[in-house]
């Protein structure tokens, strides 16, 4: 009696290839959908991201504080302008924080009412 051996050739590989694509169909569609959605969302996202997130008043205060930082002396000099610039930066910082509704609380640092 002869034993039957299945042919392992191009026919069986073709069947495997047919079923292989069916098995990965969901992954393929997911990947294609993700890439397509990414491309479709990229252009509108760039346009929406260009909106100004801060008001012009806050932007002006930030710019003024930046300019004050650039003017601040890096070395210890006897010049009084350094302390004036530092006072201006503190005021600008508080104004910016108030405009952005940011509460300044430091652990271990006394509140304003506790100082006096």
Backbone as XML, in Angstrom:
<?xml version="1.0"?>
<chain id="A" units="angstrom">
  <residue number="1" name="UNK">
    <atom name="N" x="0.811" y="-1.150" z="0.000"/>
    <atom name="CA" x="0.000" y="0.000" z="0.000"/>
    <atom name="C" x="0.876" y="1.242" z="0.000"/>
  </residue>
  <residue number="2" name="UNK">
    <atom name="N" x="0.540" y="2.172" z="-0.805"/>
    <atom name="CA" x="1.311" y="3.395" z="-0.897"/>
    <atom name="C" x="0.732" y="4.449" z="0.047"/>
  </residue>
  <residue number="3" name="UNK">
    <atom name="N" x="1.625" y="5.211" z="0.645"/>
    <atom name="CA" x="1.153" y="6.275" z="1.532"/>
    <atom name="C" x="0.965" y="7.555" z="0.718"/>
  </residue>
  <residue number="4" name="UNK">
    <atom name="N" x="0.018" y="8.329" z="1.182"/>
    <atom name="CA" x="-0.281" y="9.580" z="0.487"/>
    <atom name="C" x="0.493" y="10.707" z="1.140"/>
  </residue>
  <residue number="5" name="UNK">
    <atom name="N" x="1.231" y="11.447" z="0.360"/>
    <atom name="CA" x="1.962" y="12.606" z="0.851"/>
    <atom name="C" x="1.463" y="13.829" z="0.095"/>
  </residue>
  <residue number="6" name="UNK">
    <atom name="N" x="1.040" y="14.851" z="0.831"/>
    <atom name="CA" x="0.566" y="16.054" z="0.144"/>
    <atom name="C" x="1.719" y="16.742" z="-0.561"/>
  </residue>
  <residue number="7" name="UNK">
    <atom name="N" x="1.389" y="17.312" z="-1.662"/>
    <atom name="CA" x="2.401" y="18.032" z="-2.421"/>
    <atom name="C" x="2.706" y="19.350" z="-1.718"/>
  </residue>
  <residue number="8" name="UNK">
    <atom name="N" x="3.955" y="19.572" z="-1.494"/>
    <atom name="CA" x="4.355" y="20.862" z="-0.929"/>
    <atom name="C" x="5.025" y="21.641" z="-2.050"/>
  </residue>
  <residue number="9" name="UNK">
    <atom name="N" x="4.248" y="22.435" z="-2.665"/>
    <atom name="CA" x="4.762" y="23.195" z="-3.786"/>
    <atom name="C" x="4.036" y="24.506" z="-3.882"/>
  </residue>
  <residue number="10" name="UNK">
    <atom name="N" x="3.987" y="25.049" z="-5.077"/>
    <atom name="CA" x="3.365" y="26.343" z="-5.258"/>
    <atom name="C" x="1.877" y="26.355" z="-4.924"/>
  </residue>
  <residue number="11" name="UNK">
    <atom name="N" x="1.197" y="25.218" z="-5.059"/>
    <atom name="CA" x="-0.240" y="25.188" z="-4.797"/>
    <atom name="C" x="-0.505" y="25.443" z="-3.318"/>
  </residue>
  <residue number="12" name="UNK">
    <atom name="N" x="0.207" y="24.767" z="-2.440"/>
    <atom name="CA" x="-0.031" y="24.945" z="-1.008"/>
    <atom name="C" x="0.437" y="26.330" z="-0.542"/>
  </residue>
  <residue number="13" name="UNK">
    <atom name="N" x="1.490" y="26.858" z="-1.143"/>
    <atom name="CA" x="1.941" y="28.208" z="-0.788"/>
    <atom name="C" x="0.926" y="29.261" z="-1.215"/>
  </residue>
  <residue number="14" name="UNK">
    <atom name="N" x="0.271" y="29.038" z="-2.367"/>
    <atom name="CA" x="-0.753" y="29.968" z="-2.819"/>
    <atom name="C" x="-1.924" y="29.998" z="-1.852"/>
  </residue>
  <residue number="15" name="UNK">
    <atom name="N" x="-2.317" y="28.849" z="-1.343"/>
    <atom name="CA" x="-3.415" y="28.796" z="-0.382"/>
    <atom name="C" x="-3.045" y="29.521" z="0.906"/>
  </residue>
  <residue number="16" name="UNK">
    <atom name="N" x="-1.817" y="29.350" z="1.335"/>
    <atom name="CA" x="-1.364" y="30.028" z="2.544"/>
    <atom name="C" x="-1.367" y="31.538" z="2.321"/>
  </residue>
  <residue number="17" name="UNK">
    <atom name="N" x="-0.915" y="31.972" z="1.147"/>
    <atom name="CA" x="-0.894" y="33.397" z="0.846"/>
    <atom name="C" x="-2.303" y="33.987" z="0.810"/>
  </residue>
  <residue number="18" name="UNK">
    <atom name="N" x="-3.261" y="33.257" z="0.277"/>
    <atom name="CA" x="-4.644" y="33.730" z="0.215"/>
    <atom name="C" x="-5.186" y="33.926" z="1.628"/>
  </residue>
  <residue number="19" name="UNK">
    <atom name="N" x="-4.988" y="32.958" z="2.470"/>
    <atom name="CA" x="-5.511" y="33.042" z="3.831"/>
    <atom name="C" x="-4.713" y="34.028" z="4.686"/>
  </residue>
  <residue number="20" name="UNK">
    <atom name="N" x="-3.457" y="34.194" z="4.377"/>
    <atom name="CA" x="-2.615" y="35.126" z="5.133"/>
    <atom name="C" x="-3.141" y="36.555" z="5.001"/>
  </residue>
  <residue number="21" name="UNK">
    <atom name="N" x="-3.498" y="36.952" z="3.792"/>
    <atom name="CA" x="-4.014" y="38.307" z="3.603"/>
    <atom name="C" x="-5.368" y="38.477" z="4.286"/>
  </residue>
  <residue number="22" name="UNK">
    <atom name="N" x="-6.173" y="37.424" z="4.321"/>
    <atom name="CA" x="-7.466" y="37.496" z="5.001"/>
    <atom name="C" x="-7.284" y="37.623" z="6.508"/>
  </residue>
  <residue number="23" name="UNK">
    <atom name="N" x="-6.279" y="36.947" z="7.042"/>
    <atom name="CA" x="-6.038" y="36.999" z="8.482"/>
    <atom name="C" x="-5.555" y="38.377" z="8.927"/>
  </residue>
  <residue number="24" name="UNK">
    <atom name="N" x="-4.821" y="39.048" z="8.080"/>
    <atom name="CA" x="-4.266" y="40.349" z="8.435"/>
    <atom name="C" x="-5.073" y="41.510" z="7.860"/>
  </residue>
  <residue number="25" name="UNK">
    <atom name="N" x="-6.270" y="41.230" z="7.392"/>
    <atom name="CA" x="-7.092" y="42.256" z="6.763"/>
    <atom name="C" x="-7.435" y="43.384" z="7.743"/>
  </residue>
  <residue number="26" name="UNK">
    <atom name="N" x="-7.803" y="43.025" z="8.961"/>
    <atom name="CA" x="-8.167" y="44.037" z="9.952"/>
    <atom name="C" x="-6.972" y="44.932" z="10.291"/>
  </residue>
  <residue number="27" name="UNK">
    <atom name="N" x="-5.813" y="44.328" z="10.481"/>
    <atom name="CA" x="-4.609" y="45.114" z="10.774"/>
    <atom name="C" x="-4.259" y="46.043" z="9.615"/>
  </residue>
  <residue number="28" name="UNK">
    <atom name="N" x="-4.418" y="45.537" z="8.402"/>
    <atom name="CA" x="-4.113" y="46.338" z="7.220"/>
    <atom name="C" x="-5.033" y="47.553" z="7.145"/>
  </residue>
  <residue number="29" name="UNK">
    <atom name="N" x="-6.332" y="47.329" z="7.347"/>
    <atom name="CA" x="-7.284" y="48.438" z="7.296"/>
    <atom name="C" x="-7.039" y="49.433" z="8.430"/>
  </residue>
  <residue number="30" name="UNK">
    <atom name="N" x="-6.698" y="48.937" z="9.603"/>
    <atom name="CA" x="-6.406" y="49.815" z="10.733"/>
    <atom name="C" x="-5.199" y="50.698" z="10.423"/>
  </residue>
  <residue number="31" name="UNK">
    <atom name="N" x="-4.145" y="50.094" z="9.894"/>
    <atom name="CA" x="-2.927" y="50.844" z="9.578"/>
    <atom name="C" x="-3.191" y="51.883" z="8.493"/>
  </residue>
  <residue number="32" name="UNK">
    <atom name="N" x="-3.902" y="51.486" z="7.447"/>
    <atom name="CA" x="-4.214" y="52.426" z="6.372"/>
    <atom name="C" x="-5.095" y="53.565" z="6.881"/>
  </residue>
  <residue number="33" name="UNK">
    <atom name="N" x="-6.082" y="53.238" z="7.718"/>
    <atom name="CA" x="-6.964" y="54.263" z="8.280"/>
    <atom name="C" x="-6.220" y="55.235" z="9.168"/>
  </residue>
  <residue number="34" name="UNK">
    <atom name="N" x="-5.279" y="54.710" z="9.933"/>
    <atom name="CA" x="-4.485" y="55.577" z="10.807"/>
    <atom name="C" x="-3.656" y="56.552" z="9.978"/>
  </residue>
  <residue number="35" name="UNK">
    <atom name="N" x="-2.989" y="56.036" z="8.954"/>
    <atom name="CA" x="-2.156" y="56.899" z="8.106"/>
    <atom name="C" x="-3.004" y="57.957" z="7.405"/>
  </residue>
  <residue number="36" name="UNK">
    <atom name="N" x="-4.168" y="57.541" z="6.907"/>
    <atom name="CA" x="-5.048" y="58.466" z="6.209"/>
    <atom name="C" x="-5.595" y="59.531" z="7.169"/>
  </residue>
  <residue number="37" name="UNK">
    <atom name="N" x="-5.990" y="59.108" z="8.360"/>
    <atom name="CA" x="-6.495" y="60.050" z="9.359"/>
    <atom name="C" x="-5.424" y="61.014" z="9.820"/>
  </residue>
  <residue number="38" name="UNK">
    <atom name="N" x="-4.212" y="60.522" z="9.940"/>
    <atom name="CA" x="-3.099" y="61.387" z="10.345"/>
    <atom name="C" x="-2.876" y="62.476" z="9.306"/>
  </residue>
  <residue number="39" name="UNK">
    <atom name="N" x="-2.876" y="62.085" z="8.024"/>
    <atom name="CA" x="-2.681" y="63.066" z="6.954"/>
    <atom name="C" x="-3.831" y="64.069" z="6.919"/>
  </residue>
  <residue number="40" name="UNK">
    <atom name="N" x="-5.077" y="63.570" z="7.091"/>
    <atom name="CA" x="-6.237" y="64.460" z="7.054"/>
    <atom name="C" x="-6.267" y="65.413" z="8.245"/>
  </residue>
  <residue number="41" name="UNK">
    <atom name="N" x="-5.748" y="64.997" z="9.386"/>
    <atom name="CA" x="-5.764" y="65.843" z="10.568"/>
    <atom name="C" x="-4.573" y="66.765" z="10.682"/>
  </residue>
  <residue number="42" name="UNK">
    <atom name="N" x="-3.532" y="66.481" z="9.944"/>
    <atom name="CA" x="-2.307" y="67.266" z="10.053"/>
    <atom name="C" x="-2.494" y="68.697" z="9.545"/>
  </residue>
  <residue number="43" name="UNK">
    <atom name="N" x="-3.071" y="68.845" z="8.381"/>
    <atom name="CA" x="-3.240" y="70.183" z="7.800"/>
    <atom name="C" x="-4.177" y="71.056" z="8.636"/>
  </residue>
  <residue number="44" name="UNK">
    <atom name="N" x="-5.368" y="70.572" z="9.015"/>
    <atom name="CA" x="-6.221" y="71.422" z="9.865"/>
    <atom name="C" x="-5.597" y="71.689" z="11.231"/>
  </residue>
  <residue number="45" name="UNK">
    <atom name="N" x="-4.848" y="70.732" z="11.744"/>
    <atom name="CA" x="-4.199" y="70.922" z="13.041"/>
    <atom name="C" x="-3.178" y="72.033" z="13.010"/>
  </residue>
  <residue number="46" name="UNK">
    <atom name="N" x="-2.466" y="72.144" z="11.908"/>
    <atom name="CA" x="-1.485" y="73.223" z="11.783"/>
    <atom name="C" x="-2.182" y="74.575" z="11.721"/>
  </residue>
  <residue number="47" name="UNK">
    <atom name="N" x="-3.301" y="74.630" z="11.009"/>
    <atom name="CA" x="-4.037" y="75.890" z="10.900"/>
    <atom name="C" x="-4.629" y="76.287" z="12.248"/>
  </residue>
  <residue number="48" name="UNK">
    <atom name="N" x="-5.206" y="75.334" z="12.973"/>
    <atom name="CA" x="-5.811" y="75.639" z="14.267"/>
    <atom name="C" x="-4.748" y="75.987" z="15.296"/>
  </residue>
  <residue number="49" name="UNK">
    <atom name="N" x="-3.584" y="75.409" z="15.166"/>
    <atom name="CA" x="-2.516" y="75.670" z="16.115"/>
    <atom name="C" x="-1.907" y="77.047" z="15.979"/>
  </residue>
  <residue number="50" name="UNK">
    <atom name="N" x="-2.196" y="77.718" z="14.893"/>
    <atom name="CA" x="-1.630" y="79.050" z="14.673"/>
    <atom name="C" x="-2.371" y="80.137" z="15.447"/>
  </residue>
  <residue number="51" name="UNK">
    <atom name="N" x="-3.523" y="79.789" z="15.988"/>
    <atom name="CA" x="-4.262" y="80.785" z="16.752"/>
    <atom name="C" x="-3.434" y="81.228" z="17.950"/>
  </residue>
  <residue number="52" name="UNK">
    <atom name="N" x="-3.610" y="82.445" z="18.322"/>
    <atom name="CA" x="-2.883" y="82.993" z="19.464"/>
    <atom name="C" x="-3.558" y="82.497" z="20.733"/>
  </residue>
  <residue number="53" name="UNK">
    <atom name="N" x="-2.802" y="81.859" z="21.597"/>
    <atom name="CA" x="-3.393" y="81.317" z="22.814"/>
    <atom name="C" x="-3.409" y="82.339" z="23.940"/>
  </residue>
  <residue number="54" name="UNK">
    <atom name="N" x="-2.633" y="83.398" z="23.850"/>
    <atom name="CA" x="-2.623" y="84.437" z="24.869"/>
    <atom name="C" x="-3.161" y="85.725" z="24.268"/>
  </residue>
  <residue number="55" name="UNK">
    <atom name="N" x="-3.763" y="86.530" z="25.118"/>
    <atom name="CA" x="-4.258" y="87.822" z="24.654"/>
    <atom name="C" x="-3.072" y="88.721" z="24.299"/>
  </residue>
  <residue number="56" name="UNK">
    <atom name="N" x="-3.370" y="89.783" z="23.578"/>
    <atom name="CA" x="-2.292" y="90.694" z="23.172"/>
    <atom name="C" x="-1.667" y="91.369" z="24.390"/>
  </residue>
  <residue number="57" name="UNK">
    <atom name="N" x="-2.461" y="91.599" z="25.437"/>
    <atom name="CA" x="-1.931" y="92.218" z="26.656"/>
    <atom name="C" x="-0.922" y="91.301" z="27.340"/>
  </residue>
  <residue number="58" name="UNK">
    <atom name="N" x="-1.253" y="90.015" z="27.416"/>
    <atom name="CA" x="-0.337" y="89.054" z="28.039"/>
    <atom name="C" x="0.919" y="88.909" z="27.187"/>
  </residue>
  <residue number="59" name="UNK">
    <atom name="N" x="0.758" y="88.857" z="25.873"/>
    <atom name="CA" x="1.918" y="88.756" z="24.986"/>
    <atom name="C" x="2.829" y="89.968" z="25.142"/>
  </residue>
  <residue number="60" name="UNK">
    <atom name="N" x="2.235" y="91.142" z="25.291"/>
    <atom name="CA" x="3.027" y="92.358" z="25.476"/>
    <atom name="C" x="3.798" y="92.287" z="26.795"/>
  </residue>
  <residue number="61" name="UNK">
    <atom name="N" x="3.137" y="91.810" z="27.855"/>
    <atom name="CA" x="3.808" y="91.692" z="29.158"/>
    <atom name="C" x="4.949" y="90.687" z="29.108"/>
  </residue>
  <residue number="62" name="UNK">
    <atom name="N" x="4.731" y="89.585" z="28.413"/>
    <atom name="CA" x="5.783" y="88.568" z="28.282"/>
    <atom name="C" x="6.967" y="89.136" z="27.505"/>
  </residue>
  <residue number="63" name="UNK">
    <atom name="N" x="6.675" y="89.884" z="26.450"/>
    <atom name="CA" x="7.751" y="90.491" z="25.659"/>
    <atom name="C" x="8.535" y="91.499" z="26.496"/>
  </residue>
  <residue number="64" name="UNK">
    <atom name="N" x="7.833" y="92.303" z="27.290"/>
    <atom name="CA" x="8.512" y="93.280" z="28.145"/>
    <atom name="C" x="9.370" y="92.586" z="29.196"/>
  </residue>
  <residue number="65" name="UNK">
    <atom name="N" x="8.876" y="91.481" z="29.742"/>
    <atom name="CA" x="9.664" y="90.752" z="30.731"/>
    <atom name="C" x="10.905" y="90.152" z="30.081"/>
  </residue>
  <residue number="66" name="UNK">
    <atom name="N" x="10.750" y="89.649" z="28.870"/>
    <atom name="CA" x="11.896" y="89.102" z="28.144"/>
    <atom name="C" x="12.949" y="90.181" z="27.913"/>
  </residue>
  <residue number="67" name="UNK">
    <atom name="N" x="12.508" y="91.365" z="27.532"/>
    <atom name="CA" x="13.447" y="92.472" z="27.321"/>
    <atom name="C" x="14.146" y="92.851" z="28.629"/>
  </residue>
  <residue number="68" name="UNK">
    <atom name="N" x="13.403" y="92.812" z="29.738"/>
    <atom name="CA" x="14.008" y="93.103" z="31.046"/>
    <atom name="C" x="15.047" y="92.055" z="31.413"/>
  </residue>
  <residue number="69" name="UNK">
    <atom name="N" x="14.760" y="90.807" z="31.085"/>
    <atom name="CA" x="15.726" y="89.738" z="31.356"/>
    <atom name="C" x="17.009" y="89.939" z="30.568"/>
  </residue>
  <residue number="70" name="UNK">
    <atom name="N" x="16.874" y="90.406" z="29.338"/>
    <atom name="CA" x="18.061" y="90.649" z="28.516"/>
    <atom name="C" x="18.876" y="91.826" z="29.045"/>
  </residue>
  <residue number="71" name="UNK">
    <atom name="N" x="18.216" y="92.798" z="29.664"/>
    <atom name="CA" x="18.917" y="93.967" z="30.199"/>
    <atom name="C" x="19.550" y="93.697" z="31.557"/>
  </residue>
  <residue number="72" name="UNK">
    <atom name="N" x="19.106" y="92.662" z="32.241"/>
    <atom name="CA" x="19.577" y="92.417" z="33.606"/>
    <atom name="C" x="21.064" y="92.088" z="33.592"/>
  </residue>
  <residue number="73" name="UNK">
    <atom name="N" x="21.863" y="92.740" z="34.448"/>
    <atom name="CA" x="23.316" y="92.497" z="34.447"/>
    <atom name="C" x="23.649" y="91.105" z="34.980"/>
  </residue>
  <residue number="74" name="UNK">
    <atom name="N" x="24.583" y="90.450" z="34.325"/>
    <atom name="CA" x="24.987" y="89.109" z="34.732"/>
    <atom name="C" x="26.076" y="89.128" z="35.792"/>
  </residue>
  <residue number="75" name="UNK">
    <atom name="N" x="26.747" y="90.235" z="35.951"/>
    <atom name="CA" x="27.808" y="90.334" z="36.960"/>
    <atom name="C" x="27.327" y="91.213" z="38.115"/>
  </residue>
  <residue number="76" name="UNK">
    <atom name="N" x="27.931" y="91.046" z="39.263"/>
    <atom name="CA" x="27.600" y="91.867" z="40.425"/>
    <atom name="C" x="28.255" y="93.227" z="40.275"/>
  </residue>
  <residue number="77" name="UNK">
    <atom name="N" x="27.446" y="94.181" z="39.980"/>
    <atom name="CA" x="27.974" y="95.537" z="39.854"/>
    <atom name="C" x="27.326" y="96.407" z="40.931"/>
  </residue>
  <residue number="78" name="UNK">
    <atom name="N" x="27.929" y="97.514" z="41.188"/>
    <atom name="CA" x="27.417" y="98.441" z="42.195"/>
    <atom name="C" x="26.304" y="99.321" z="41.620"/>
  </residue>
  <residue number="79" name="UNK">
    <atom name="N" x="25.989" y="99.099" z="40.369"/>
    <atom name="CA" x="24.987" y="99.907" z="39.692"/>
    <atom name="C" x="23.596" y="99.598" z="40.259"/>
  </residue>
  <residue number="80" name="UNK">
    <atom name="N" x="22.799" y="100.630" z="40.489"/>
    <atom name="CA" x="21.455" y="100.474" z="41.048"/>
    <atom name="C" x="20.439" y="100.025" z="40.000"/>
  </residue>
  <residue number="81" name="UNK">
    <atom name="N" x="20.798" y="100.109" z="38.736"/>
    <atom name="CA" x="19.839" y="99.752" z="37.692"/>
    <atom name="C" x="19.478" y="98.270" z="37.751"/>
  </residue>
  <residue number="82" name="UNK">
    <atom name="N" x="20.381" y="97.443" z="38.269"/>
    <atom name="CA" x="20.093" y="96.012" z="38.388"/>
    <atom name="C" x="18.935" y="95.742" z="39.321"/>
  </residue>
  <residue number="83" name="UNK">
    <atom name="N" x="18.881" y="96.452" z="40.441"/>
    <atom name="CA" x="17.771" y="96.251" z="41.379"/>
    <atom name="C" x="16.472" y="96.819" z="40.819"/>
  </residue>
  <residue number="84" name="UNK">
    <atom name="N" x="16.566" y="97.900" z="40.052"/>
    <atom name="CA" x="15.370" y="98.455" z="39.418"/>
    <atom name="C" x="14.805" y="97.480" z="38.388"/>
  </residue>
  <residue number="85" name="UNK">
    <atom name="N" x="15.686" y="96.888" z="37.616"/>
    <atom name="CA" x="15.258" y="95.915" z="36.606"/>
    <atom name="C" x="14.651" y="94.694" z="37.286"/>
  </residue>
  <residue number="86" name="UNK">
    <atom name="N" x="15.251" y="94.260" z="38.387"/>
    <atom name="CA" x="14.738" y="93.110" z="39.129"/>
    <atom name="C" x="13.340" y="93.395" z="39.679"/>
  </residue>
  <residue number="87" name="UNK">
    <atom name="N" x="13.126" y="94.591" z="40.211"/>
    <atom name="CA" x="11.797" y="94.973" z="40.697"/>
    <atom name="C" x="10.781" y="94.982" z="39.561"/>
  </residue>
  <residue number="88" name="UNK">
    <atom name="N" x="11.189" y="95.493" z="38.405"/>
    <atom name="CA" x="10.308" y="95.514" z="37.240"/>
    <atom name="C" x="9.955" y="94.091" z="36.798"/>
  </residue>
  <residue number="89" name="UNK">
    <atom name="N" x="10.946" y="93.201" z="36.813"/>
    <atom name="CA" x="10.690" y="91.809" z="36.416"/>
    <atom name="C" x="9.736" y="91.128" z="37.393"/>
  </residue>
  <residue number="90" name="UNK">
    <atom name="N" x="9.884" y="91.393" z="38.681"/>
    <atom name="CA" x="8.964" y="90.816" z="39.671"/>
    <atom name="C" x="7.531" y="91.284" z="39.421"/>
  </residue>
  <residue number="91" name="UNK">
    <atom name="N" x="7.378" y="92.581" z="39.163"/>
    <atom name="CA" x="6.043" y="93.113" z="38.894"/>
    <atom name="C" x="5.450" y="92.510" z="37.625"/>
  </residue>
  <residue number="92" name="UNK">
    <atom name="N" x="6.258" y="92.410" z="36.581"/>
    <atom name="CA" x="5.780" y="91.830" z="35.318"/>
    <atom name="C" x="5.396" y="90.368" z="35.512"/>
  </residue>
  <residue number="93" name="UNK">
    <atom name="N" x="6.213" y="89.649" z="36.285"/>
    <atom name="CA" x="5.937" y="88.240" z="36.539"/>
    <atom name="C" x="4.603" y="88.076" z="37.262"/>
  </residue>
  <residue number="94" name="UNK">
    <atom name="N" x="4.365" y="88.896" z="38.264"/>
    <atom name="CA" x="3.093" y="88.829" z="38.993"/>
    <atom name="C" x="1.923" y="89.193" z="38.086"/>
  </residue>
  <residue number="95" name="UNK">
    <atom name="N" x="2.113" y="90.199" z="37.239"/>
    <atom name="CA" x="1.048" y="90.610" z="36.323"/>
    <atom name="C" x="0.732" y="89.501" z="35.322"/>
  </residue>
  <residue number="96" name="UNK">
    <atom name="N" x="1.760" y="88.853" z="34.813"/>
    <atom name="CA" x="1.554" y="87.757" z="33.860"/>
    <atom name="C" x="0.839" y="86.600" z="34.546"/>
  </residue>
  <residue number="97" name="UNK">
    <atom name="N" x="1.270" y="86.249" z="35.748"/>
    <atom name="CA" x="0.628" y="85.152" z="36.483"/>
    <atom name="C" x="-0.830" y="85.475" z="36.784"/>
  </residue>
  <residue number="98" name="UNK">
    <atom name="N" x="-1.119" y="86.721" z="37.145"/>
    <atom name="CA" x="-2.499" y="87.120" z="37.415"/>
    <atom name="C" x="-3.337" y="87.064" z="36.140"/>
  </residue>
  <residue number="99" name="UNK">
    <atom name="N" x="-2.769" y="87.483" z="35.017"/>
    <atom name="CA" x="-3.498" y="87.448" z="33.744"/>
    <atom name="C" x="-3.808" y="86.026" z="33.310"/>
  </residue>
  <residue number="100" name="UNK">
    <atom name="N" x="-2.895" y="85.115" z="33.603"/>
    <atom name="CA" x="-3.081" y="83.713" z="33.220"/>
    <atom name="C" x="-3.803" y="82.908" z="34.296"/>
  </residue>
  <residue number="101" name="UNK">
    <atom name="N" x="-4.170" y="83.569" z="35.395"/>
    <atom name="CA" x="-4.859" y="82.931" z="36.512"/>
    <atom name="C" x="-4.030" y="81.797" z="37.112"/>
  </residue>
  <residue number="102" name="UNK">
    <atom name="N" x="-2.755" y="82.067" z="37.302"/>
    <atom name="CA" x="-1.832" y="81.096" z="37.893"/>
    <atom name="C" x="-1.603" y="81.493" z="39.342"/>
  </residue>
  <residue number="103" name="UNK">
    <atom name="N" x="-1.847" y="80.552" z="40.243"/>
    <atom name="CA" x="-1.635" y="80.806" z="41.668"/>
    <atom name="C" x="-0.202" y="80.440" z="42.026"/>
  </residue>
  <residue number="104" name="UNK">
    <atom name="N" x="0.474" y="81.347" z="42.698"/>
    <atom name="CA" x="1.848" y="81.101" z="43.117"/>
    <atom name="C" x="1.846" y="80.638" z="44.565"/>
  </residue>
  <residue number="105" name="UNK">
    <atom name="N" x="2.063" y="79.355" z="44.766"/>
    <atom name="CA" x="2.107" y="78.784" z="46.107"/>
    <atom name="C" x="3.347" y="77.923" z="46.193"/>
  </residue>
  <residue number="106" name="UNK">
    <atom name="N" x="4.185" y="78.225" z="47.170"/>
    <atom name="CA" x="5.388" y="77.449" z="47.396"/>
    <atom name="C" x="5.268" y="76.765" z="48.749"/>
  </residue>
  <residue number="107" name="UNK">
    <atom name="N" x="5.584" y="75.498" z="48.812"/>
    <atom name="CA" x="5.544" y="74.764" z="50.067"/>
    <atom name="C" x="6.644" y="75.300" z="50.977"/>
  </residue>
  <residue number="108" name="UNK">
    <atom name="N" x="6.264" y="75.691" z="52.189"/>
    <atom name="CA" x="7.230" y="76.214" z="53.140"/>
    <atom name="C" x="7.451" y="77.708" z="53.035"/>
  </residue>
  <residue number="109" name="UNK">
    <atom name="N" x="6.887" y="78.355" z="52.039"/>
    <atom name="CA" x="7.041" y="79.801" z="51.873"/>
    <atom name="C" x="5.803" y="80.470" z="52.450"/>
  </residue>
  <residue number="110" name="UNK">
    <atom name="N" x="5.948" y="81.447" z="53.334"/>
    <atom name="CA" x="4.767" y="82.065" z="53.949"/>
    <atom name="C" x="3.960" y="82.864" z="52.934"/>
  </residue>
  <residue number="111" name="UNK">
    <atom name="N" x="2.659" y="82.860" z="53.137"/>
    <atom name="CA" x="1.776" y="83.644" z="52.282"/>
    <atom name="C" x="1.924" y="85.112" z="52.627"/>
  </residue>
  <residue number="112" name="UNK">
    <atom name="N" x="1.408" y="85.988" z="51.789"/>
    <atom name="CA" x="1.525" y="87.424" z="52.005"/>
    <atom name="C" x="0.935" y="87.870" z="53.326"/>
  </residue>
  <residue number="113" name="UNK">
    <atom name="N" x="-0.196" y="87.282" z="53.719"/>
    <atom name="CA" x="-0.837" y="87.674" z="54.977"/>
    <atom name="C" x="-0.048" y="87.194" z="56.190"/>
  </residue>
  <residue number="114" name="UNK">
    <atom name="N" x="0.767" y="86.166" z="56.038"/>
    <atom name="CA" x="1.536" y="85.620" z="57.152"/>
    <atom name="C" x="2.848" y="86.364" z="57.376"/>
  </residue>
  <residue number="115" name="UNK">
    <atom name="N" x="3.220" y="87.238" z="56.469"/>
    <atom name="CA" x="4.488" y="87.951" z="56.593"/>
    <atom name="C" x="4.443" y="89.022" z="57.670"/>
  </residue>
  <residue number="116" name="UNK">
    <atom name="N" x="3.296" y="89.642" z="57.868"/>
    <atom name="CA" x="3.207" y="90.762" z="58.811"/>
    <atom name="C" x="2.472" y="90.374" z="60.054"/>
  </residue>
</chain>
